[in-house]
């Protein structure tokens, strides 16, 4: 018997007024909060896409006493020549807040004109932060997305454009590219092993911003399902485009709807596996024919889902 097709909710997106020209905000609402001490930052994702990159993180903090709280793990910095988005995973919430604040302030004040200069600034910020701990700094990692409004050059580090980094104090800074083994993706935090495996199994770097947001939503769904004690809450996702425009913060409600559709993807993958592994032609044909209308219907729901930014713009 074929399991009945699940019926995910249709996306209900409120009609927001279309401003003539979005007015950017210097920092995203709500404002970053001071995180509880020893808050274990749990899952953050960086992903390159066709027009830029996406940084996302959940809002749940897993405490050392096994309780959970909510906190904001994504922040932005705006300089005269660059736009920066960062998400942090760390064992100590207060120390993490200090570190990411230092990095943001230094990028804004020093306003690097190349990626080589940016890397020196971030390394110096992390090294100075690490030196404050006599017994060794708490574990921390940062996913950093950077756009520098300067011409791109053959030697990427000497020019501008857009780049994705994995940073780890005191001085590790690794650029993430589509062409390397990462596929343009990085995950950090206690629950990162789950989306790491799923991304490499299902997705690639050549996707539109909207497709990439669906990928991020499914990865968050898998992480929150498979490691519920480590991550959860809502998802903050930010699109940083490869042009000198303000970062686009995606509405949490739209990410939440997309994550709920993760159950549809789970079921579809299960049925596809059953079809491939069926031991008779009749069984394989039956599953395939049963799944065709379901696949067409559910695929349309994903295509019709809209990701709106906090300024009311639709991500395409």
Secondary structure, 3 states (H helix, E strand, C coil): CCCCCCCCCCCCCCCCCCCCCCCCCCCCCCCCCCCCCCEEECCEEEEEECCEEEEEEECEEEECCCCEEECCCEEEEECCCEEEEEEEEECCHHHHHHHHHHHHHHHHHHCCCCHHHHHHHHHHHHHHHHCCCCCCCCCEEEEEEEEECCCCCCCHHHCCEEEEEEEECCCEEEEECCCCCCCCEEEECCCHHHHHHHHHHHCCCCCCHHHHHHHHHHHHHHHHHHCCCCCCCCEEEEEEECCCCCCEEECHHHHHHHHHCHHHHHHHHHHHHHHHHCCCHHHHHHHHHHHHHHHHHHHHHHHHCCEEECCCCEEC
